[in-house]
Amino acid sequence: MNQTSSSSRRMMTAMFLPLFAALLSISIVNVALPAIEESLGATSADLQWVLSGYALAFGMALVPAGRAGDIWGRRGIFMFGVVLFGIASLGAALAMTPLVLNVARVFMGFAAGILTPQIIGMIQRLFSGSARGRAYGMMGTIIGVAVAAGPALGGLIIDTTGSDLGWRMTFLINVPVTIIALIAIVLWLPKTLDDAEAPGPDVLPADDASEVHQNAPAAPDASAAPDARAAPAARGIARLDPLGVVLLSIAVLLLMLPFIQFRSLLGGLLGVAGLGVLVLWALWERQLGRRDPAAPMVNLALFTLPSYTLNSLVLGLYFAGMPATWAVVAVYVQQGRGEGALIAGLVTLPSALMVMLLSSRVGRAVERKGPRMLVSGTVAGVVAMLSLAGAAALMETPYGSLWLIGAALGVVGLSQALIIPSAQTLSMREVPEPMAGAAGGVAQTAQRVFTAIGIAVVTGIYFSISADAGHQSAIVTSSLVIAALMLTSVAAALFAARRAGQAAKRGISADG
């Protein structure tokens, strides 16, 4: 193994260890909720906020944190997010009341929202060309494995250590992970990542240059891309666009609350108010951008980049369906089939294995086959949900088996492996590096909102049907609903691939 590959892997290890812990904390807690309820005497509302508090804080922190990294450098802010995540995880593990647990979960979500967009910005700065595709492929592996393996790991921990200690251990495991991550960050991430200026050729050690900067894409046309290098007139905290931060945070809060907490007329009113605040935010950002393109938290010219807007939309629409799969399968296996938390987790392992096997390979091929893999991945997602519906329908026959459920989820893993690295790489291809953190934060925020919507819709349908017709009908119907949601991502992927093909033809014509 040469030094170039070794350096790249060390840097990715430092970046992705905290990401794994942050995403694991989303999925692992699903199987821990019954144990938390028993141990702390938590109410259903308390348990709802164990999930909701993390999701809300995560979604609200992403864009401001990404912008902060663009302005003041990413390495230090990344380290702050990692430290806060570790401390908050320790607080959650030691909580003796539901209130303390939920406060800790809010801080965990906030920390995850701080560190996540820094990773995207660092990938944009440290890697180019095929090396960047490989980095996003590894990121896709981490996302898929953390989401799919979380229930299995949580079930194993709870079954082997007992109810009270078990749920605490699902949070406590984040502490050593974050300590190791901090050591890796100090040793392996270049200190130049704390420099917010435009990257130069010496961002990495000289022995990394051949891999990291080879085949780097040409800089985007200044007329098409936002002018991200203009010197901002503001100083200090004003550079973060405080009013923009407040408006967007309120908008995200109001948009997500109806789907994760207030599923009522009040929730509908909150959602409408959220849309209104989002419009106000966009008007403010546009006005600020006209005075100084570098002043707004998000330069709205970012959305004039078709590759960013269309591929981010594909991923967002995909997240409207995919995360809901794990929620309803966990309920079905445990409540519908009477199995324990460990079995519920093991059913998801085929998905994790597919992601582990394929995501890195997909990342290496994105430069050549990205749009085609995006379309294939979205189609595979629909096929996976139809397969899950069929496997679930067989469960009341002699041919039914949880192995079939696991096989269907393996196809979900295939779709994740194709979609996440492809969409992430393609969406950031033309984004100027000094805007990468904010751009990544916007895309991640959209994914969180779509995820909240999808989970609310699908779980609402599941519980409504299971109350009247049983869990069998509920899982079949929910799978078909998720398939219908994922059809929107297929349509978006086809459109994005078509636009990419047209852009490529124009480039060939211009060269000719």
Secondary structure per residue as TSV (DSSP state, phi and psi in degrees):
chain	resnum	aa	ss	phi	psi
A	1	M	-	360.0	124.7
A	2	N	-	-81.2	168.9
A	3	Q	H	-63.7	-36.0
A	4	T	H	-60.1	-50.8
A	5	S	H	-62.8	-40.0
A	6	S	H	-61.9	-44.4
A	7	S	H	-64.8	-41.8
A	8	S	H	-63.8	-42.0
A	9	R	H	-67.4	-36.7
A	10	R	H	-64.4	-43.0
A	11	M	H	-64.2	-41.4
A	12	M	H	-66.6	-35.4
A	13	T	H	-60.5	-45.6
A	14	A	H	-62.8	-36.4
A	15	M	H	-77.6	-39.0
A	16	F	H	-92.0	-17.4
A	17	L	H	-58.7	-49.6
A	18	P	H	-65.0	-35.4
A	19	L	H	-62.5	-41.9
A	20	F	H	-59.6	-45.7
A	21	A	H	-63.8	-40.7
A	22	A	H	-64.9	-42.0
A	23	L	H	-76.6	-33.8
A	24	L	H	-60.7	-34.7
A	25	S	H	-69.2	-15.1
A	26	I	H	-79.7	-46.1
A	27	S	H	-87.9	-32.0
A	28	I	T	-69.3	-28.7
A	29	V	H	-71.9	-19.5
A	30	N	H	-59.2	-42.2
A	31	V	H	-82.8	-10.6
A	32	A	H	-89.8	-12.1
A	33	L	H	-58.8	-44.5
A	34	P	H	-60.1	-38.5
A	35	A	H	-67.4	-38.6
A	36	I	H	-63.5	-42.6
A	37	E	H	-58.9	-44.4
A	38	E	H	-69.7	-42.2
A	39	S	H	-72.9	-44.0
A	40	L	H	-101.0	-2.3
A	41	G	T	64.4	36.5
A	42	A	-	-74.0	145.0
A	43	T	-	-84.8	171.6
A	44	S	H	-62.4	-34.9
A	45	A	H	-66.0	-39.9
A	46	D	H	-59.5	-45.0
A	47	L	H	-66.1	-36.7
A	48	Q	H	-59.7	-40.1
A	49	W	H	-77.3	-20.2
A	50	V	H	-58.9	-37.9
A	51	L	H	-83.5	-46.7
A	52	S	H	-70.7	-39.9
A	53	G	H	-59.7	-42.9
A	54	Y	H	-63.2	-47.7
A	55	A	H	-63.7	-43.1
A	56	L	H	-64.9	-48.7
A	57	A	H	-63.7	-39.5
A	58	F	H	-57.4	-52.2
A	59	G	H	-64.8	-36.1
A	60	M	H	-75.2	-25.9
A	61	A	H	-86.7	-20.4
A	62	L	H	-59.1	-54.8
A	63	V	H	-69.3	-48.7
A	64	P	H	-58.2	-39.7
A	65	A	H	-66.9	-39.8
A	66	G	H	-62.1	-42.5
A	67	R	H	-64.0	-41.4
A	68	A	H	-60.4	-40.8
A	69	G	H	-64.7	-37.7
A	70	D	H	-62.6	-35.6
A	71	I	H	-82.4	-50.1
A	72	W	H	-108.7	4.5
A	73	G	-	97.7	146.8
A	74	R	H	-97.0	-28.5
A	75	R	H	-64.3	-47.4
A	76	G	H	-65.5	-41.5
A	77	I	H	-67.7	-37.7
A	78	F	H	-60.1	-46.0
A	79	M	H	-62.7	-40.0
A	80	F	H	-60.6	-44.5
A	81	G	H	-61.6	-39.7
A	82	V	H	-65.6	-45.2
A	83	V	H	-61.5	-46.6
A	84	L	H	-62.4	-38.2
A	85	F	H	-64.0	-42.6
A	86	G	H	-64.9	-43.5
A	87	I	H	-65.1	-43.7
A	88	A	H	-65.2	-36.0
A	89	S	H	-64.5	-40.6
A	90	L	H	-63.0	-41.0
A	91	G	H	-61.6	-40.5
A	92	A	H	-64.9	-40.8
A	93	A	H	-65.6	-30.7
A	94	L	H	-95.3	0.3
A	95	A	-	-60.5	136.7
A	96	M	-	-109.6	-7.0
A	97	T	S	-135.6	155.6
A	98	P	H	-58.9	-35.3
A	99	L	H	-62.7	-46.8
A	100	V	H	-62.8	-41.7
A	101	L	H	-59.7	-44.5
A	102	N	H	-71.2	-34.5
A	103	V	H	-62.5	-44.0
A	104	A	H	-62.9	-39.2
A	105	R	H	-64.7	-36.2
A	106	V	H	-62.0	-44.6
A	107	F	H	-66.9	-34.4
A	108	M	H	-62.1	-45.0
A	109	G	H	-64.1	-40.8
A	110	F	H	-62.0	-43.5
A	111	A	H	-63.7	-41.7
A	112	A	H	-61.8	-38.0
A	113	G	H	-68.6	-26.8
A	114	I	H	-74.0	-44.7
A	115	L	H	-81.0	-29.8
A	116	T	H	-62.3	-49.6
A	117	P	H	-67.7	-22.3
A	118	Q	H	-64.4	-34.1
A	119	I	H	-62.6	-45.0
A	120	I	H	-62.7	-44.4
A	121	G	H	-62.5	-39.5
A	122	M	H	-68.6	-37.8
A	123	I	H	-61.5	-44.0
A	124	Q	H	-60.8	-33.8
A	125	R	H	-83.8	-36.5
A	126	L	H	-88.5	-23.9
A	127	F	-	-128.2	149.6
A	128	S	-	-140.1	160.6
A	129	G	H	58.8	-136.7
A	130	S	H	-65.3	-29.8
A	131	A	H	-64.1	-36.5
A	132	R	H	-66.7	-40.9
A	133	G	H	-60.0	-40.6
A	134	R	H	-64.7	-38.7
A	135	A	H	-64.0	-44.1
A	136	Y	H	-69.1	-30.1
A	137	G	H	-63.5	-42.9
A	138	M	H	-65.5	-36.9
A	139	M	H	-62.3	-41.1
A	140	G	H	-62.5	-37.2
A	141	T	H	-61.6	-46.0
A	142	I	H	-61.9	-44.3
A	143	I	H	-61.3	-50.3
A	144	G	H	-64.8	-43.9
A	145	V	H	-66.9	-42.5
A	146	A	H	-62.8	-43.7
A	147	V	H	-68.6	-43.6
A	148	A	H	-80.7	-34.6
A	149	A	H	-86.2	-15.7
A	150	G	H	-54.0	-51.0
A	151	P	H	-60.6	-39.3
A	152	A	H	-65.2	-44.8
A	153	L	H	-64.8	-43.3
A	154	G	H	-62.6	-43.5
A	155	G	H	-62.1	-40.8
A	156	L	H	-63.8	-44.8
A	157	I	H	-62.9	-46.5
A	158	I	H	-67.6	-41.3
A	159	D	H	-67.9	-29.4
A	160	T	H	-94.1	-24.7
A	161	T	H	-110.1	-8.9
A	162	G	-	99.4	165.9
A	163	S	H	-64.6	-56.8
A	164	D	H	-67.3	-51.8
A	165	L	H	-66.7	-33.4
A	166	G	H	-60.7	-51.1
A	167	W	H	-66.6	-31.4
A	168	R	H	-67.0	-37.0
A	169	M	H	-66.0	-28.9
A	170	T	H	-64.0	-25.2
A	171	F	H	-92.4	-36.0
A	172	L	H	-66.4	-28.3
A	173	I	T	-63.2	-19.8
A	174	N	H	-68.4	-25.0
A	175	V	H	-65.6	-54.8
A	176	P	H	-63.0	-32.3
A	177	V	H	-62.6	-43.9
A	178	T	H	-69.9	-33.3
A	179	I	H	-64.4	-46.0
A	180	I	H	-62.4	-40.6
A	181	A	H	-62.5	-41.2
A	182	L	H	-62.4	-42.0
A	183	I	H	-61.8	-43.3
A	184	A	H	-64.1	-38.7
A	185	I	H	-62.7	-47.1
A	186	V	H	-61.8	-40.7
A	187	L	H	-82.7	-34.8
A	188	W	H	-117.3	-18.0
A	189	L	S	-91.8	129.1
A	190	P	-	-59.3	138.6
A	191	K	G	-66.9	-19.0
A	192	T	G	-65.1	-13.1
A	193	L	G	-68.5	-13.0
A	194	D	G	-85.8	-3.3
A	195	D	-	-93.3	119.2
A	196	A	-	-84.5	-1.5
A	197	E	S	-70.5	169.6
A	198	A	-	-58.6	140.2
A	199	P	-	-68.2	143.8
A	200	G	-	-110.5	-177.2
A	201	P	T	-70.5	-13.0
A	202	D	T	-105.4	27.7
A	203	V	S	-60.6	-36.3
A	204	L	S	-113.9	163.7
A	205	P	-	-57.3	155.3
A	206	A	G	-59.0	-31.7
A	207	D	G	-74.8	-6.7
A	208	D	G	-95.7	-13.7
A	209	A	H	-61.6	-37.1
A	210	S	H	-62.4	-35.5
A	211	E	H	-86.2	-44.5
A	212	V	H	-74.2	-34.4
A	213	H	S	-109.4	8.4
A	214	Q	T	-74.0	147.6
A	215	N	T	55.8	30.9
A	216	A	-	-64.7	136.4
A	217	P	-	-67.3	150.9
A	218	A	-	-64.1	149.0
A	219	A	-	-62.0	140.1
A	220	P	-	-64.4	150.5
A	221	D	-	-57.3	128.2
A	222	A	T	-61.9	-26.7
A	223	S	T	-73.7	-22.3
A	224	A	T	-97.7	-31.9
A	225	A	S	-97.3	154.7
A	226	P	-	-63.7	145.7
A	227	D	-	-81.3	92.3
A	228	A	-	-91.9	-3.9
A	229	R	-	-103.3	1.8
A	230	A	S	-64.0	137.3
A	231	A	-	-70.3	124.6
A	232	P	-	-73.0	143.5
A	233	A	S	-79.6	-27.9
A	234	A	-	-71.7	159.9
A	235	R	-	-128.5	157.7
A	236	G	G	59.6	-140.4
A	237	I	G	-66.4	-20.3
A	238	A	G	-63.1	-23.7
A	239	R	G	-65.8	-19.9
A	240	L	G	-80.6	-5.7
A	241	D	-	62.2	67.5
A	242	P	H	-55.7	-41.6
A	243	L	H	-65.0	-39.9
A	244	G	H	-62.0	-40.0
A	245	V	H	-60.9	-47.5
A	246	V	H	-63.0	-47.6
A	247	L	H	-62.2	-45.6
A	248	L	H	-68.2	-37.9
A	249	S	H	-63.1	-43.1
A	250	I	H	-63.9	-41.5
A	251	A	H	-62.1	-46.2
A	252	V	H	-63.2	-42.8
A	253	L	H	-59.2	-48.6
A	254	L	H	-68.6	-31.7
A	255	L	H	-74.6	-33.8
A	256	M	H	-86.3	-32.3
A	257	L	H	-55.2	-42.7
A	258	P	H	-60.5	-26.0
A	259	F	H	-93.8	-20.4
A	260	I	H	-114.0	-7.4
A	261	Q	T	-143.7	-55.4
A	262	F	-	-102.9	79.7
A	263	R	-	-90.3	72.9
A	264	S	S	-156.2	-173.7
A	265	L	H	-60.2	-39.8
A	266	L	H	-58.0	-42.4
A	267	G	H	-61.6	-40.3
A	268	G	H	-61.0	-41.6
A	269	L	H	-65.4	-39.2
A	270	L	H	-62.8	-40.6
A	271	G	H	-63.6	-42.7
A	272	V	H	-62.2	-42.9
A	273	A	H	-61.4	-38.9
A	274	G	H	-61.4	-41.2
A	275	L	H	-62.7	-40.1
A	276	G	H	-62.6	-43.5
A	277	V	H	-66.4	-35.2
A	278	L	H	-62.8	-39.4
A	279	V	H	-63.9	-44.2
A	280	L	H	-59.5	-41.7
A	281	W	H	-60.4	-45.8
A	282	A	H	-62.8	-39.9
A	283	L	H	-64.9	-40.5
A	284	W	H	-65.4	-45.0
A	285	E	H	-62.9	-38.6
A	286	R	H	-66.0	-43.9
A	287	Q	H	-62.5	-43.4
A	288	L	H	-65.6	-39.6
A	289	G	H	-66.7	-29.1
A	290	R	H	-68.1	-32.0
A	291	R	H	-77.2	-39.9
A	292	D	-	-156.3	111.7
A	293	P	T	-58.0	-22.3
A	294	A	T	-92.0	-3.8
A	295	A	S	-79.9	-40.3
A	296	P	S	-69.5	154.8
A	297	M	S	-59.4	-42.3
A	298	V	S	-129.8	114.9
A	299	N	-	-71.5	115.5
A	300	L	G	-64.8	-14.2
A	301	A	G	-63.2	-16.4
A	302	L	G	-54.7	-35.7
A	303	F	G	-79.6	-2.1
A	304	T	G	-83.5	-5.9
A	305	L	-	-84.8	106.6
A	306	P	H	-58.7	-37.6
A	307	S	H	-62.8	-38.7
A	308	Y	H	-71.2	-51.0
A	309	T	H	-65.6	-47.3
A	310	L	H	-71.1	-44.0
A	311	N	H	-72.1	-32.1
A	312	S	H	-65.5	-37.2
A	313	L	H	-65.2	-41.6
A	314	V	H	-57.1	-47.6
A	315	L	H	-67.4	-39.3
A	316	G	H	-62.0	-46.7
A	317	L	H	-64.4	-36.1
A	318	Y	H	-62.8	-39.5
A	319	F	H	-71.9	-13.0
A	320	A	T	-68.6	-22.4
A	321	G	T	-111.1	-48.3
A	322	M	H	-57.3	-49.8
A	323	P	H	-62.1	-29.8
A	324	A	H	-64.5	-24.6
A	325	T	H	-57.7	-46.9
A	326	W	H	-67.4	-33.3
A	327	A	H	-66.1	-48.3
A	328	V	H	-75.9	-32.4
A	329	V	H	-65.9	-41.1
A	330	A	H	-61.2	-42.9
A	331	V	H	-66.9	-43.0
A	332	Y	I	-62.9	-47.3
A	333	V	I	-65.9	-40.7
A	334	Q	I	-82.3	-47.5
A	335	Q	I	-89.6	-37.7
A	336	G	I	-78.7	-36.4
A	337	R	S	-107.1	-7.4
A	338	G	-	73.0	22.6
A	339	E	-	-89.9	165.0
A	340	G	-	-83.9	176.9
A	341	A	H	-62.3	-36.3
A	342	L	H	-64.6	-46.3
A	343	I	H	-62.2	-40.9
A	344	A	H	-59.4	-36.7
A	345	G	H	-74.2	-39.5
A	346	L	H	-63.5	-30.0
A	347	V	T	-60.6	-27.7
A	348	T	T	-85.3	-8.6
A	349	L	H	-62.8	-35.6
A	350	P	H	-56.1	-34.5
A	351	S	H	-64.6	-46.3
A	352	A	H	-60.8	-39.8
A	353	L	H	-64.4	-41.5
A	354	M	H	-63.1	-41.4
A	355	V	H	-64.5	-44.2
A	356	M	H	-61.1	-39.4
A	357	L	H	-75.0	-31.0
A	358	L	H	-111.8	-28.6
A	359	S	H	-59.5	-44.0
A	360	S	H	-63.8	-39.7
A	361	R	H	-64.4	-40.0
A	362	V	H	-62.8	-43.2
A	363	G	H	-58.1	-38.1
A	364	R	H	-68.8	-25.0
A	365	A	H	-99.6	-0.1
A	366	V	H	-59.9	-40.3
A	367	E	H	-58.7	-31.7
A	368	R	H	-96.7	-35.9
A	369	K	H	-128.4	17.1
A	370	G	H	-51.0	-56.2
A	371	P	H	-59.9	-39.1
A	372	R	H	-66.8	-39.2
A	373	M	H	-68.2	-32.1
A	374	L	H	-63.8	-45.9
A	375	V	H	-64.1	-44.9
A	376	S	H	-61.2	-38.9
A	377	G	H	-66.9	-40.8
A	378	T	H	-67.9	-39.3
A	379	V	H	-64.0	-41.7
A	380	A	H	-61.0	-33.6
A	381	G	H	-62.9	-42.2
A	382	V	H	-65.8	-44.8
A	383	V	H	-60.1	-39.4
A	384	A	H	-61.2	-42.7
A	385	M	H	-70.3	-36.1
A	386	L	H	-66.4	-37.8
A	387	S	H	-65.5	-39.2
A	388	L	H	-64.6	-40.8
A	389	A	H	-62.4	-42.0
A	390	G	H	-65.9	-42.9
A	391	A	H	-64.0	-39.5
A	392	A	H	-67.0	-37.7
A	393	A	H	-64.3	-27.7
A	394	L	G	-80.8	-9.7
A	395	M	G	-64.8	-22.8
A	396	E	G	-95.5	12.6
A	397	T	S	-117.5	168.6
A	398	P	T	-63.2	-15.1
A	399	Y	T	-92.4	-5.1
A	400	G	-	-75.3	149.4
A	401	S	-	-164.1	146.4
A	402	L	H	-65.2	-21.1
A	403	W	H	-61.3	-36.4
A	404	L	H	-68.1	-37.9
A	405	I	H	-60.8	-45.3
A	406	G	H	-61.9	-38.6
A	407	A	H	-63.9	-41.0
A	408	A	H	-62.8	-39.7
A	409	L	H	-68.6	-25.4
A	410	G	H	-62.1	-35.7
A	411	V	H	-68.5	-32.7
A	412	V	H	-60.3	-42.5
A	413	G	H	-61.0	-39.3
A	414	L	H	-59.8	-45.4
A	415	S	H	-65.3	-40.9
A	416	Q	H	-60.5	-44.5
A	417	A	H	-61.9	-33.2
A	418	L	H	-80.6	-38.4
A	419	I	H	-83.7	-51.5
A	420	I	H	-62.8	-51.3
A	421	P	H	-64.7	-38.0
A	422	S	H	-65.1	-51.3
A	423	A	H	-64.7	-39.9
A	424	Q	H	-65.1	-45.8
A	425	T	H	-65.6	-47.0
A	426	L	H	-66.5	-36.0
A	427	S	H	-68.8	-30.3
A	428	M	T	-96.8	2.7
A	429	R	T	-60.0	-41.2
A	430	E	T	-103.7	2.7
A	431	V	S	-76.0	125.4
A	432	P	-	-58.7	140.1
A	433	E	G	-57.5	-38.6
A	434	P	G	-66.9	-9.5
A	435	M	G	-106.7	4.2
A	436	A	H	-62.9	-40.0
A	437	G	H	-63.8	-48.8
A	438	A	H	-63.8	-41.1
A	439	A	H	-62.8	-44.6
A	440	G	H	-63.2	-38.0
A	441	G	H	-63.9	-41.2
A	442	V	H	-62.1	-47.0
A	443	A	H	-63.5	-42.5
A	444	Q	H	-66.1	-37.5
A	445	T	H	-63.0	-43.6
A	446	A	H	-59.7	-39.6
A	447	Q	H	-63.6	-39.4
A	448	R	H	-65.2	-40.0
A	449	V	H	-67.0	-46.2
A	450	F	H	-61.1	-39.3
A	451	T	H	-62.4	-45.0
A	452	A	H	-60.7	-41.9
A	453	I	H	-63.3	-48.4
A	454	G	H	-62.8	-45.7
A	455	I	H	-63.6	-40.5
A	456	A	H	-62.8	-44.9
A	457	V	H	-66.7	-48.9
A	458	V	H	-70.3	-45.8
A	459	T	H	-67.7	-33.5
A	460	G	H	-61.1	-43.8
A	461	I	H	-65.0	-43.0
A	462	Y	H	-59.3	-52.5
A	463	F	H	-68.6	-32.5
A	464	S	H	-65.7	-44.1
A	465	I	H	-73.4	-40.0
A	466	S	H	-63.5	-31.0
A	467	A	H	-68.1	-30.4
A	468	D	H	-100.4	-42.4
A	469	A	H	-117.9	-2.2
A	470	G	-	97.6	166.8
A	471	H	H	-67.7	-29.7
A	472	Q	H	-62.1	-50.3
A	473	S	H	-65.3	-34.5
A	474	A	H	-65.0	-43.8
A	475	I	H	-71.0	-36.0
A	476	V	H	-64.9	-49.2
A	477	T	H	-64.1	-42.4
A	478	S	H	-61.8	-39.1
A	479	S	H	-63.3	-39.5
A	480	L	H	-68.8	-36.1
A	481	V	H	-65.0	-43.1
A	482	I	H	-62.5	-39.7
A	483	A	H	-58.7	-42.2
A	484	A	H	-64.9	-40.8
A	485	L	H	-61.8	-40.2
A	486	M	H	-72.4	-19.3
A	487	L	H	-60.4	-30.3
A	488	T	H	-65.0	-35.3
A	489	S	H	-70.7	-31.5
A	490	V	H	-62.6	-47.1
A	491	A	H	-61.2	-43.0
A	492	A	H	-65.7	-38.9
A	493	A	H	-66.2	-40.4
A	494	L	H	-62.0	-42.9
A	495	F	H	-66.2	-43.2
A	496	A	H	-63.1	-40.9
A	497	A	H	-65.1	-38.7
A	498	R	H	-64.1	-44.4
A	499	R	H	-63.9	-39.0
A	500	A	H	-64.1	-40.3
A	501	G	H	-63.9	-41.4
A	502	Q	H	-64.5	-40.2
A	503	A	H	-64.5	-38.9
A	504	A	H	-65.7	-40.4
A	505	K	H	-65.1	-40.0
A	506	R	H	-63.0	-37.5
A	507	G	H	-65.6	-42.1
A	508	I	H	-63.7	-42.4
A	509	S	H	-62.9	-40.7
A	510	A	H	-66.8	-39.0
A	511	D	H	-67.0	-35.7
A	512	G	-	-70.1	360.0
